Amino acid sequence: MYDLLAVSYAIDIKLFKTIEVNVSCEIKDKIRYGKTFIRKGLKHNCLLVENVEAEKIKEIFFKILNKNNI
């Protein structure tokens, strides 16, 4: 599923609603090591997908499968 979403984003970014956020990972605290933090308001370093037009993506996916007789 994740590859399908990545390819869909590359095909048409309008199928996704995104927001700019700051994402960091704890590497110093032994108890919280590896915990991911998502923060709004700080300098952004990635896009977070908030919503996906799933039906449209399914439509595109099956159209490609049917076109290639898969």
CHARMM internal coordinates of N, CA and C (Angstrom, degrees):
IC EDIT
DIST 1 N 1 CA 1.4366
DIST 1 CA 1 C 1.5247
ANGL 1 N 1 CA 1 C 111.37
DIST 1 C 2 N 1.3178
ANGL 1 CA 1 C 2 N 117.64
DIHE 1 N 1 CA 1 C 2 N -37.98
DIST 2 N 2 CA 1.4595
ANGL 1 C 2 N 2 CA 119.29
DIHE 1 CA 1 C 2 N 2 CA -175.71
DIST 2 CA 2 C 1.5190
ANGL 2 N 2 CA 2 C 111.93
DIHE 1 C 2 N 2 CA 2 C -68.17
DIST 2 C 3 N 1.3285
ANGL 2 CA 2 C 3 N 118.41
DIHE 2 N 2 CA 2 C 3 N -36.54
DIST 3 N 3 CA 1.4559
ANGL 2 C 3 N 3 CA 120.06
DIHE 2 CA 2 C 3 N 3 CA 176.04
DIST 3 CA 3 C 1.5208
ANGL 3 N 3 CA 3 C 110.34
DIHE 2 C 3 N 3 CA 3 C -64.31
DIST 3 C 4 N 1.3213
ANGL 3 CA 3 C 4 N 116.58
DIHE 3 N 3 CA 3 C 4 N -38.80
DIST 4 N 4 CA 1.4613
ANGL 3 C 4 N 4 CA 120.77
DIHE 3 CA 3 C 4 N 4 CA 177.86
DIST 4 CA 4 C 1.5262
ANGL 4 N 4 CA 4 C 110.50
DIHE 3 C 4 N 4 CA 4 C -59.87
DIST 4 C 5 N 1.3076
ANGL 4 CA 4 C 5 N 116.93
DIHE 4 N 4 CA 4 C 5 N -42.37
DIST 5 N 5 CA 1.4627
ANGL 4 C 5 N 5 CA 119.96
DIHE 4 CA 4 C 5 N 5 CA 179.50
DIST 5 CA 5 C 1.5237
ANGL 5 N 5 CA 5 C 111.79
DIHE 4 C 5 N 5 CA 5 C -67.60
DIST 5 C 6 N 1.3170
ANGL 5 CA 5 C 6 N 117.02
DIHE 5 N 5 CA 5 C 6 N -40.28
DIST 6 N 6 CA 1.4705
ANGL 5 C 6 N 6 CA 120.40
DIHE 5 CA 5 C 6 N 6 CA 178.96
DIST 6 CA 6 C 1.5211
ANGL 6 N 6 CA 6 C 111.08
DIHE 5 C 6 N 6 CA 6 C -63.47
DIST 6 C 7 N 1.3120
ANGL 6 CA 6 C 7 N 116.94
DIHE 6 N 6 CA 6 C 7 N -44.29
DIST 7 N 7 CA 1.4686
ANGL 6 C 7 N 7 CA 120.75
DIHE 6 CA 6 C 7 N 7 CA 179.00
DIST 7 CA 7 C 1.5209
ANGL 7 N 7 CA 7 C 109.94
DIHE 6 C 7 N 7 CA 7 C -66.66
DIST 7 C 8 N 1.3151
ANGL 7 CA 7 C 8 N 117.52
DIHE 7 N 7 CA 7 C 8 N -40.69
DIST 8 N 8 CA 1.4630
ANGL 7 C 8 N 8 CA 121.35
DIHE 7 CA 7 C 8 N 8 CA 178.63
DIST 8 CA 8 C 1.5243
ANGL 8 N 8 CA 8 C 110.69
DIHE 7 C 8 N 8 CA 8 C -61.30
DIST 8 C 9 N 1.3275
ANGL 8 CA 8 C 9 N 116.79
DIHE 8 N 8 CA 8 C 9 N -40.34
DIST 9 N 9 CA 1.4671
ANGL 8 C 9 N 9 CA 120.31
DIHE 8 CA 8 C 9 N 9 CA 178.10
DIST 9 CA 9 C 1.5318
ANGL 9 N 9 CA 9 C 110.09
DIHE 8 C 9 N 9 CA 9 C -63.93
DIST 9 C 10 N 1.3216
ANGL 9 CA 9 C 10 N 116.69
DIHE 9 N 9 CA 9 C 10 N -39.57
DIST 10 N 10 CA 1.4682
ANGL 9 C 10 N 10 CA 120.25
DIHE 9 CA 9 C 10 N 10 CA 178.88
DIST 10 CA 10 C 1.5316
ANGL 10 N 10 CA 10 C 111.26
DIHE 9 C 10 N 10 CA 10 C -66.75
DIST 10 C 11 N 1.3297
ANGL 10 CA 10 C 11 N 116.76
DIHE 10 N 10 CA 10 C 11 N -32.30
DIST 11 N 11 CA 1.4658
ANGL 10 C 11 N 11 CA 120.97
DIHE 10 CA 10 C 11 N 11 CA -179.85
DIST 11 CA 11 C 1.5210
ANGL 11 N 11 CA 11 C 111.61
DIHE 10 C 11 N 11 CA 11 C -75.57
DIST 11 C 12 N 1.3462
ANGL 11 CA 11 C 12 N 116.64
DIHE 11 N 11 CA 11 C 12 N -45.48
DIST 12 N 12 CA 1.4702
ANGL 11 C 12 N 12 CA 119.91
DIHE 11 CA 11 C 12 N 12 CA -175.04
DIST 12 CA 12 C 1.5268
ANGL 12 N 12 CA 12 C 110.33
DIHE 11 C 12 N 12 CA 12 C -153.30
DIST 12 C 13 N 1.3127
ANGL 12 CA 12 C 13 N 116.81
DIHE 12 N 12 CA 12 C 13 N 98.57
DIST 13 N 13 CA 1.4695
ANGL 12 C 13 N 13 CA 120.58
DIHE 12 CA 12 C 13 N 13 CA -177.69
DIST 13 CA 13 C 1.5269
ANGL 13 N 13 CA 13 C 112.17
DIHE 12 C 13 N 13 CA 13 C -67.30
DIST 13 C 14 N 1.3463
ANGL 13 CA 13 C 14 N 117.25
DIHE 13 N 13 CA 13 C 14 N -17.11
DIST 14 N 14 CA 1.4625
ANGL 13 C 14 N 14 CA 120.15
DIHE 13 CA 13 C 14 N 14 CA 179.44
DIST 14 CA 14 C 1.5318
ANGL 14 N 14 CA 14 C 112.66
DIHE 13 C 14 N 14 CA 14 C -68.21
DIST 14 C 15 N 1.3385
ANGL 14 CA 14 C 15 N 117.48
DIHE 14 N 14 CA 14 C 15 N -11.88
DIST 15 N 15 CA 1.4632
ANGL 14 C 15 N 15 CA 121.26
DIHE 14 CA 14 C 15 N 15 CA 177.68
DIST 15 CA 15 C 1.5228
ANGL 15 N 15 CA 15 C 111.92
DIHE 14 C 15 N 15 CA 15 C -78.43
DIST 15 C 16 N 1.3257
ANGL 15 CA 15 C 16 N 116.92
DIHE 15 N 15 CA 15 C 16 N -5.43
DIST 16 N 16 CA 1.4600
ANGL 15 C 16 N 16 CA 122.36
DIHE 15 CA 15 C 16 N 16 CA -174.94
DIST 16 CA 16 C 1.5222
ANGL 16 N 16 CA 16 C 110.64
DIHE 15 C 16 N 16 CA 16 C -125.13
DIST 16 C 17 N 1.3202
ANGL 16 CA 16 C 17 N 116.38
DIHE 16 N 16 CA 16 C 17 N 138.76
DIST 17 N 17 CA 1.4669
ANGL 16 C 17 N 17 CA 121.69
DIHE 16 CA 16 C 17 N 17 CA 171.51
DIST 17 CA 17 C 1.5268
ANGL 17 N 17 CA 17 C 106.25
DIHE 16 C 17 N 17 CA 17 C -102.51
DIST 17 C 18 N 1.3187
ANGL 17 CA 17 C 18 N 115.96
DIHE 17 N 17 CA 17 C 18 N 121.23
DIST 18 N 18 CA 1.4628
ANGL 17 C 18 N 18 CA 120.57
DIHE 17 CA 17 C 18 N 18 CA -176.60
DIST 18 CA 18 C 1.5193
ANGL 18 N 18 CA 18 C 110.95
DIHE 17 C 18 N 18 CA 18 C -123.60
DIST 18 C 19 N 1.3392
ANGL 18 CA 18 C 19 N 115.31
DIHE 18 N 18 CA 18 C 19 N 158.83
DIST 19 N 19 CA 1.4563
ANGL 18 C 19 N 19 CA 121.49
DIHE 18 CA 18 C 19 N 19 CA 171.54
DIST 19 CA 19 C 1.5268
ANGL 19 N 19 CA 19 C 107.94
DIHE 18 C 19 N 19 CA 19 C -132.21
DIST 19 C 20 N 1.3203
ANGL 19 CA 19 C 20 N 115.50
DIHE 19 N 19 CA 19 C 20 N 152.09
DIST 20 N 20 CA 1.4608
ANGL 19 C 20 N 20 CA 120.47
DIHE 19 CA 19 C 20 N 20 CA 177.46
DIST 20 CA 20 C 1.5221
ANGL 20 N 20 CA 20 C 108.88
DIHE 19 C 20 N 20 CA 20 C -86.02
DIST 20 C 21 N 1.3287
ANGL 20 CA 20 C 21 N 116.51
DIHE 20 N 20 CA 20 C 21 N 128.77
DIST 21 N 21 CA 1.4657
ANGL 20 C 21 N 21 CA 121.75
DIHE 20 CA 20 C 21 N 21 CA -179.29
DIST 21 CA 21 C 1.5201
ANGL 21 N 21 CA 21 C 109.83
DIHE 20 C 21 N 21 CA 21 C -138.98
DIST 21 C 22 N 1.3109
ANGL 21 CA 21 C 22 N 114.68
DIHE 21 N 21 CA 21 C 22 N 169.63
DIST 22 N 22 CA 1.4567
ANGL 21 C 22 N 22 CA 121.51
DIHE 21 CA 21 C 22 N 22 CA 173.35
DIST 22 CA 22 C 1.5242
ANGL 22 N 22 CA 22 C 107.54
DIHE 21 C 22 N 22 CA 22 C -106.19
DIST 22 C 23 N 1.3124
ANGL 22 CA 22 C 23 N 117.38
DIHE 22 N 22 CA 22 C 23 N 125.51
DIST 23 N 23 CA 1.4597
ANGL 22 C 23 N 23 CA 122.34
DIHE 22 CA 22 C 23 N 23 CA 178.87
DIST 23 CA 23 C 1.5279
ANGL 23 N 23 CA 23 C 108.05
DIHE 22 C 23 N 23 CA 23 C -117.03
DIST 23 C 24 N 1.3330
ANGL 23 CA 23 C 24 N 115.03
DIHE 23 N 23 CA 23 C 24 N 130.99
DIST 24 N 24 CA 1.4620
ANGL 23 C 24 N 24 CA 119.66
DIHE 23 CA 23 C 24 N 24 CA 176.02
DIST 24 CA 24 C 1.5175
ANGL 24 N 24 CA 24 C 108.62
DIHE 23 C 24 N 24 CA 24 C -138.66
DIST 24 C 25 N 1.3196
ANGL 24 CA 24 C 25 N 115.48
DIHE 24 N 24 CA 24 C 25 N 162.97
DIST 25 N 25 CA 1.4565
ANGL 24 C 25 N 25 CA 121.74
DIHE 24 CA 24 C 25 N 25 CA -177.82
DIST 25 CA 25 C 1.5252
ANGL 25 N 25 CA 25 C 108.77
DIHE 24 C 25 N 25 CA 25 C -128.03
DIST 25 C 26 N 1.3229
ANGL 25 CA 25 C 26 N 116.34
DIHE 25 N 25 CA 25 C 26 N 132.02
DIST 26 N 26 CA 1.4679
ANGL 25 C 26 N 26 CA 121.83
DIHE 25 CA 25 C 26 N 26 CA -179.66
DIST 26 CA 26 C 1.5259
ANGL 26 N 26 CA 26 C 109.96
DIHE 25 C 26 N 26 CA 26 C -70.01
DIST 26 C 27 N 1.3383
ANGL 26 CA 26 C 27 N 116.46
DIHE 26 N 26 CA 26 C 27 N 127.64
DIST 27 N 27 CA 1.4660
ANGL 26 C 27 N 27 CA 120.03
DIHE 26 CA 26 C 27 N 27 CA 178.70
DIST 27 CA 27 C 1.5283
ANGL 27 N 27 CA 27 C 112.86
DIHE 26 C 27 N 27 CA 27 C -129.43
DIST 27 C 28 N 1.3457
ANGL 27 CA 27 C 28 N 116.89
DIHE 27 N 27 CA 27 C 28 N -2.22
DIST 28 N 28 CA 1.4666
ANGL 27 C 28 N 28 CA 119.50
DIHE 27 CA 27 C 28 N 28 CA -177.88
DIST 28 CA 28 C 1.5253
ANGL 28 N 28 CA 28 C 113.32
DIHE 27 C 28 N 28 CA 28 C -104.52
DIST 28 C 29 N 1.3115
ANGL 28 CA 28 C 29 N 117.77
DIHE 28 N 28 CA 28 C 29 N -39.59
DIST 29 N 29 CA 1.4643
ANGL 28 C 29 N 29 CA 122.90
DIHE 28 CA 28 C 29 N 29 CA -178.23
DIST 29 CA 29 C 1.5292
ANGL 29 N 29 CA 29 C 109.75
DIHE 28 C 29 N 29 CA 29 C -79.38
DIST 29 C 30 N 1.3334
ANGL 29 CA 29 C 30 N 117.30
DIHE 29 N 29 CA 29 C 30 N 119.49
DIST 30 N 30 CA 1.4666
ANGL 29 C 30 N 30 CA 120.84
DIHE 29 CA 29 C 30 N 30 CA -176.53
DIST 30 CA 30 C 1.5320
ANGL 30 N 30 CA 30 C 112.44
DIHE 29 C 30 N 30 CA 30 C -64.38
DIST 30 C 31 N 1.3158
ANGL 30 CA 30 C 31 N 117.63
DIHE 30 N 30 CA 30 C 31 N -32.72
DIST 31 N 31 CA 1.4706
ANGL 30 C 31 N 31 CA 120.73
DIHE 30 CA 30 C 31 N 31 CA -179.26
DIST 31 CA 31 C 1.5290
ANGL 31 N 31 CA 31 C 111.02
DIHE 30 C 31 N 31 CA 31 C -73.18
DIST 31 C 32 N 1.3157
ANGL 31 CA 31 C 32 N 116.62
DIHE 31 N 31 CA 31 C 32 N -40.64
DIST 32 N 32 CA 1.4735
ANGL 31 C 32 N 32 CA 120.35
DIHE 31 CA 31 C 32 N 32 CA -177.46
DIST 32 CA 32 C 1.5271
ANGL 32 N 32 CA 32 C 112.48
DIHE 31 C 32 N 32 CA 32 C -101.89
DIST 32 C 33 N 1.3063
ANGL 32 CA 32 C 33 N 118.39
DIHE 32 N 32 CA 32 C 33 N 15.41
DIST 33 N 33 CA 1.4715
ANGL 32 C 33 N 33 CA 122.49
DIHE 32 CA 32 C 33 N 33 CA -177.38
DIST 33 CA 33 C 1.5335
ANGL 33 N 33 CA 33 C 110.11
DIHE 32 C 33 N 33 CA 33 C -54.54
DIST 33 C 34 N 1.3114
ANGL 33 CA 33 C 34 N 116.17
DIHE 33 N 33 CA 33 C 34 N 127.16
DIST 34 N 34 CA 1.4545
ANGL 33 C 34 N 34 CA 121.94
DIHE 33 CA 33 C 34 N 34 CA 178.30
DIST 34 CA 34 C 1.5178
ANGL 34 N 34 CA 34 C 114.41
DIHE 33 C 34 N 34 CA 34 C 90.65
DIST 34 C 35 N 1.3231
ANGL 34 CA 34 C 35 N 117.87
DIHE 34 N 34 CA 34 C 35 N -7.87
DIST 35 N 35 CA 1.4649
ANGL 34 C 35 N 35 CA 120.55
DIHE 34 CA 34 C 35 N 35 CA 179.68
DIST 35 CA 35 C 1.5225
ANGL 35 N 35 CA 35 C 109.54
DIHE 34 C 35 N 35 CA 35 C -67.64
DIST 35 C 36 N 1.3168
ANGL 35 CA 35 C 36 N 115.25
DIHE 35 N 35 CA 35 C 36 N 136.61
DIST 36 N 36 CA 1.4518
ANGL 35 C 36 N 36 CA 121.50
DIHE 35 CA 35 C 36 N 36 CA -179.35
DIST 36 CA 36 C 1.5209
ANGL 36 N 36 CA 36 C 109.63
DIHE 35 C 36 N 36 CA 36 C -98.71
DIST 36 C 37 N 1.3214
ANGL 36 CA 36 C 37 N 116.19
DIHE 36 N 36 CA 36 C 37 N 135.00
DIST 37 N 37 CA 1.4562
ANGL 36 C 37 N 37 CA 122.28
DIHE 36 CA 36 C 37 N 37 CA 178.37
DIST 37 CA 37 C 1.5253
ANGL 37 N 37 CA 37 C 109.03
DIHE 36 C 37 N 37 CA 37 C -116.37
DIST 37 C 38 N 1.3174
ANGL 37 CA 37 C 38 N 116.05
DIHE 37 N 37 CA 37 C 38 N 132.84
DIST 38 N 38 CA 1.4605
ANGL 37 C 38 N 38 CA 121.91
DIHE 37 CA 37 C 38 N 38 CA 175.60
DIST 38 CA 38 C 1.5167
ANGL 38 N 38 CA 38 C 106.72
DIHE 37 C 38 N 38 CA 38 C -115.59
DIST 38 C 39 N 1.3422
ANGL 38 CA 38 C 39 N 115.48
DIHE 38 N 38 CA 38 C 39 N 122.80
DIST 39 N 39 CA 1.4662
ANGL 38 C 39 N 39 CA 120.04
DIHE 38 CA 38 C 39 N 39 CA -176.40
DIST 39 CA 39 C 1.5201
ANGL 39 N 39 CA 39 C 110.41
DIHE 38 C 39 N 39 CA 39 C -129.53
DIST 39 C 40 N 1.3054
ANGL 39 CA 39 C 40 N 114.39
DIHE 39 N 39 CA 39 C 40 N 135.71
DIST 40 N 40 CA 1.4642
ANGL 39 C 40 N 40 CA 120.72
DIHE 39 CA 39 C 40 N 40 CA 172.23
DIST 40 CA 40 C 1.5182
ANGL 40 N 40 CA 40 C 106.80
DIHE 39 C 40 N 40 CA 40 C -95.18
DIST 40 C 41 N 1.3183
ANGL 40 CA 40 C 41 N 116.77
DIHE 40 N 40 CA 40 C 41 N 154.10
DIST 41 N 41 CA 1.4633
ANGL 40 C 41 N 41 CA 120.31
DIHE 40 CA 40 C 41 N 41 CA 175.78
DIST 41 CA 41 C 1.5091
ANGL 41 N 41 CA 41 C 114.24
DIHE 40 C 41 N 41 CA 41 C 95.57
DIST 41 C 42 N 1.3146
ANGL 41 CA 41 C 42 N 118.83
DIHE 41 N 41 CA 41 C 42 N -24.95
DIST 42 N 42 CA 1.4624
ANGL 41 C 42 N 42 CA 121.34
DIHE 41 CA 41 C 42 N 42 CA 175.21
DIST 42 CA 42 C 1.5240
ANGL 42 N 42 CA 42 C 108.74
DIHE 41 C 42 N 42 CA 42 C -87.17
DIST 42 C 43 N 1.3190
ANGL 42 CA 42 C 43 N 116.51
DIHE 42 N 42 CA 42 C 43 N 168.16
DIST 43 N 43 CA 1.4623
ANGL 42 C 43 N 43 CA 119.72
DIHE 42 CA 42 C 43 N 43 CA 177.18
DIST 43 CA 43 C 1.5282
ANGL 43 N 43 CA 43 C 108.65
DIHE 42 C 43 N 43 CA 43 C -56.30
DIST 43 C 44 N 1.3394
ANGL 43 CA 43 C 44 N 115.84
DIHE 43 N 43 CA 43 C 44 N 123.56
DIST 44 N 44 CA 1.4656
ANGL 43 C 44 N 44 CA 119.13
DIHE 43 CA 43 C 44 N 44 CA -175.08
DIST 44 CA 44 C 1.5341
ANGL 44 N 44 CA 44 C 111.38
DIHE 43 C 44 N 44 CA 44 C -74.88
DIST 44 C 45 N 1.3279
ANGL 44 CA 44 C 45 N 114.27
DIHE 44 N 44 CA 44 C 45 N 149.41
DIST 45 N 45 CA 1.4577
ANGL 44 C 45 N 45 CA 119.96
DIHE 44 CA 44 C 45 N 45 CA 176.63
DIST 45 CA 45 C 1.5306
ANGL 45 N 45 CA 45 C 112.00
DIHE 44 C 45 N 45 CA 45 C -133.12
DIST 45 C 46 N 1.3425
ANGL 45 CA 45 C 46 N 116.80
DIHE 45 N 45 CA 45 C 46 N 5.14
DIST 46 N 46 CA 1.4667
ANGL 45 C 46 N 46 CA 119.33
DIHE 45 CA 45 C 46 N 46 CA 174.93
DIST 46 CA 46 C 1.5208
ANGL 46 N 46 CA 46 C 110.30
DIHE 45 C 46 N 46 CA 46 C -164.49
DIST 46 C 47 N 1.3202
ANGL 46 CA 46 C 47 N 115.18
DIHE 46 N 46 CA 46 C 47 N 168.97
DIST 47 N 47 CA 1.4545
ANGL 46 C 47 N 47 CA 122.36
DIHE 46 CA 46 C 47 N 47 CA 174.40
DIST 47 CA 47 C 1.5183
ANGL 47 N 47 CA 47 C 108.27
DIHE 46 C 47 N 47 CA 47 C -102.70
DIST 47 C 48 N 1.3142
ANGL 47 CA 47 C 48 N 116.62
DIHE 47 N 47 CA 47 C 48 N 134.84
DIST 48 N 48 CA 1.4581
ANGL 47 C 48 N 48 CA 122.58
DIHE 47 CA 47 C 48 N 48 CA 176.74
DIST 48 CA 48 C 1.5214
ANGL 48 N 48 CA 48 C 107.30
DIHE 47 C 48 N 48 CA 48 C -108.05
DIST 48 C 49 N 1.3202
ANGL 48 CA 48 C 49 N 116.42
DIHE 48 N 48 CA 48 C 49 N 127.34
DIST 49 N 49 CA 1.4615
ANGL 48 C 49 N 49 CA 120.54
DIHE 48 CA 48 C 49 N 49 CA 178.21
DIST 49 CA 49 C 1.5201
ANGL 49 N 49 CA 49 C 108.37
DIHE 48 C 49 N 49 CA 49 C -80.94
DIST 49 C 50 N 1.3287
ANGL 49 CA 49 C 50 N 115.77
DIHE 49 N 49 CA 49 C 50 N 122.37
DIST 50 N 50 CA 1.4627
ANGL 49 C 50 N 50 CA 121.75
DIHE 49 CA 49 C 50 N 50 CA 179.23
DIST 50 CA 50 C 1.5249
ANGL 50 N 50 CA 50 C 112.51
DIHE 49 C 50 N 50 CA 50 C -97.48
DIST 50 C 51 N 1.3188
ANGL 50 CA 50 C 51 N 116.64
DIHE 50 N 50 CA 50 C 51 N -29.74
DIST 51 N 51 CA 1.4546
ANGL 50 C 51 N 51 CA 120.19
DIHE 50 CA 50 C 51 N 51 CA -177.33
DIST 51 CA 51 C 1.5224
ANGL 51 N 51 CA 51 C 109.71
DIHE 50 C 51 N 51 CA 51 C -153.21
DIST 51 C 52 N 1.3269
ANGL 51 CA 51 C 52 N 115.01
DIHE 51 N 51 CA 51 C 52 N 151.20
DIST 52 N 52 CA 1.4678
ANGL 51 C 52 N 52 CA 122.26
DIHE 51 CA 51 C 52 N 52 CA -178.17
DIST 52 CA 52 C 1.5241
ANGL 52 N 52 CA 52 C 108.41
DIHE 51 C 52 N 52 CA 52 C -133.80
DIST 52 C 53 N 1.3155
ANGL 52 CA 52 C 53 N 116.70
DIHE 52 N 52 CA 52 C 53 N 139.15
DIST 53 N 53 CA 1.4570
ANGL 52 C 53 N 53 CA 120.67
DIHE 52 CA 52 C 53 N 53 CA 173.35
DIST 53 CA 53 C 1.5259
ANGL 53 N 53 CA 53 C 108.11
DIHE 52 C 53 N 53 CA 53 C -82.49
DIST 53 C 54 N 1.3268
ANGL 53 CA 53 C 54 N 115.88
DIHE 53 N 53 CA 53 C 54 N 80.31
DIST 54 N 54 CA 1.4675
ANGL 53 C 54 N 54 CA 122.63
DIHE 53 CA 53 C 54 N 54 CA -171.75
DIST 54 CA 54 C 1.5239
ANGL 54 N 54 CA 54 C 112.68
DIHE 53 C 54 N 54 CA 54 C -60.95
DIST 54 C 55 N 1.3147
ANGL 54 CA 54 C 55 N 117.67
DIHE 54 N 54 CA 54 C 55 N -42.12
DIST 55 N 55 CA 1.4717
ANGL 54 C 55 N 55 CA 119.75
DIHE 54 CA 54 C 55 N 55 CA -178.09
DIST 55 CA 55 C 1.5207
ANGL 55 N 55 CA 55 C 111.43
DIHE 54 C 55 N 55 CA 55 C -63.79
DIST 55 C 56 N 1.3100
ANGL 55 CA 55 C 56 N 117.00
DIHE 55 N 55 CA 55 C 56 N -39.83
DIST 56 N 56 CA 1.4722
ANGL 55 C 56 N 56 CA 120.93
DIHE 55 CA 55 C 56 N 56 CA 178.51
DIST 56 CA 56 C 1.5376
ANGL 56 N 56 CA 56 C 110.41
DIHE 55 C 56 N 56 CA 56 C -66.23
DIST 56 C 57 N 1.3322
ANGL 56 CA 56 C 57 N 117.01
DIHE 56 N 56 CA 56 C 57 N -39.76
DIST 57 N 57 CA 1.4609
ANGL 56 C 57 N 57 CA 120.57
DIHE 56 CA 56 C 57 N 57 CA 178.19
DIST 57 CA 57 C 1.5254
ANGL 57 N 57 CA 57 C 110.48
DIHE 56 C 57 N 57 CA 57 C -65.04
DIST 57 C 58 N 1.3345
ANGL 57 CA 57 C 58 N 117.22
DIHE 57 N 57 CA 57 C 58 N -42.53
DIST 58 N 58 CA 1.4736
ANGL 57 C 58 N 58 CA 120.18
DIHE 57 CA 57 C 58 N 58 CA 176.90
DIST 58 CA 58 C 1.5257
ANGL 58 N 58 CA 58 C 110.80
DIHE 57 C 58 N 58 CA 58 C -61.05
DIST 58 C 59 N 1.3176
ANGL 58 CA 58 C 59 N 116.45
DIHE 58 N 58 CA 58 C 59 N -40.67
DIST 59 N 59 CA 1.4607
ANGL 58 C 59 N 59 CA 121.68
DIHE 58 CA 58 C 59 N 59 CA 179.28
DIST 59 CA 59 C 1.5311
ANGL 59 N 59 CA 59 C 110.56
DIHE 58 C 59 N 59 CA 59 C -60.77
DIST 59 C 60 N 1.3206
ANGL 59 CA 59 C 60 N 116.87
DIHE 59 N 59 CA 59 C 60 N -46.83
DIST 60 N 60 CA 1.4709
ANGL 59 C 60 N 60 CA 121.29
DIHE 59 CA 59 C 60 N 60 CA 178.83
DIST 60 CA 60 C 1.5156
ANGL 60 N 60 CA 60 C 110.33
DIHE 59 C 60 N 60 CA 60 C -63.57
DIST 60 C 61 N 1.3244
ANGL 60 CA 60 C 61 N 117.52
DIHE 60 N 60 CA 60 C 61 N -44.12
DIST 61 N 61 CA 1.4606
ANGL 60 C 61 N 61 CA 122.64
DIHE 60 CA 60 C 61 N 61 CA -178.65
DIST 61 CA 61 C 1.5254
ANGL 61 N 61 CA 61 C 111.20
DIHE 60 C 61 N 61 CA 61 C -59.35
DIST 61 C 62 N 1.3350
ANGL 61 CA 61 C 62 N 117.43
DIHE 61 N 61 CA 61 C 62 N -49.68
DIST 62 N 62 CA 1.4606
ANGL 61 C 62 N 62 CA 120.33
DIHE 61 CA 61 C 62 N 62 CA -178.23
DIST 62 CA 62 C 1.5218
ANGL 62 N 62 CA 62 C 111.64
DIHE 61 C 62 N 62 CA 62 C -70.99
DIST 62 C 63 N 1.3092
ANGL 62 CA 62 C 63 N 117.86
DIHE 62 N 62 CA 62 C 63 N -29.80
DIST 63 N 63 CA 1.4610
ANGL 62 C 63 N 63 CA 120.91
DIHE 62 CA 62 C 63 N 63 CA 176.10
DIST 63 CA 63 C 1.5417
ANGL 63 N 63 CA 63 C 109.58
DIHE 62 C 63 N 63 CA 63 C -63.58
DIST 63 C 64 N 1.3325
ANGL 63 CA 63 C 64 N 116.63
DIHE 63 N 63 CA 63 C 64 N -42.51
DIST 64 N 64 CA 1.4638
ANGL 63 C 64 N 64 CA 120.36
DIHE 63 CA 63 C 64 N 64 CA 178.17
DIST 64 CA 64 C 1.5170
ANGL 64 N 64 CA 64 C 111.19
DIHE 63 C 64 N 64 CA 64 C -66.75
DIST 64 C 65 N 1.3361
ANGL 64 CA 64 C 65 N 117.26
DIHE 64 N 64 CA 64 C 65 N -42.29
DIST 65 N 65 CA 1.4610
ANGL 64 C 65 N 65 CA 120.44
DIHE 64 CA 64 C 65 N 65 CA 178.27
DIST 65 CA 65 C 1.5311
ANGL 65 N 65 CA 65 C 111.36
DIHE 64 C 65 N 65 CA 65 C -61.14
DIST 65 C 66 N 1.3144
ANGL 65 CA 65 C 66 N 116.66
DIHE 65 N 65 CA 65 C 66 N -45.85
DIST 66 N 66 CA 1.4713
ANGL 65 C 66 N 66 CA 120.61
DIHE 65 CA 65 C 66 N 66 CA -179.01
DIST 66 CA 66 C 1.5215
ANGL 66 N 66 CA 66 C 111.29
DIHE 65 C 66 N 66 CA 66 C -66.86
DIST 66 C 67 N 1.3160
ANGL 66 CA 66 C 67 N 117.11
DIHE 66 N 66 CA 66 C 67 N -35.38
DIST 67 N 67 CA 1.4695
ANGL 66 C 67 N 67 CA 121.37
DIHE 66 CA 66 C 67 N 67 CA 179.65
DIST 67 CA 67 C 1.5274
ANGL 67 N 67 CA 67 C 110.65
DIHE 66 C 67 N 67 CA 67 C -64.26
DIST 67 C 68 N 1.3200
ANGL 67 CA 67 C 68 N 116.46
DIHE 67 N 67 CA 67 C 68 N -34.74
DIST 68 N 68 CA 1.4680
ANGL 67 C 68 N 68 CA 121.46
DIHE 67 CA 67 C 68 N 68 CA -178.02
DIST 68 CA 68 C 1.5207
ANGL 68 N 68 CA 68 C 113.25
DIHE 67 C 68 N 68 CA 68 C -98.45
DIST 68 C 69 N 1.3369
ANGL 68 CA 68 C 69 N 117.48
DIHE 68 N 68 CA 68 C 69 N 9.74
DIST 69 N 69 CA 1.4725
ANGL 68 C 69 N 69 CA 122.76
DIHE 68 CA 68 C 69 N 69 CA 179.89
DIST 69 CA 69 C 1.5127
ANGL 69 N 69 CA 69 C 112.85
DIHE 68 C 69 N 69 CA 69 C 52.64
DIST 69 C 70 N 1.3337
ANGL 69 CA 69 C 70 N 116.50
DIHE 69 N 69 CA 69 C 70 N 44.55
DIST 70 N 70 CA 1.4682
ANGL 69 C 70 N 70 CA 121.01
DIHE 69 CA 69 C 70 N 70 CA 179.32
DIST 70 CA 70 C 1.5165
ANGL 70 N 70 CA 70 C 109.22
DIHE 69 C 70 N 70 CA 70 C -96.14
END
COOR INIT
IC SEED 1 N 1 CA 1 C
IC BUILD
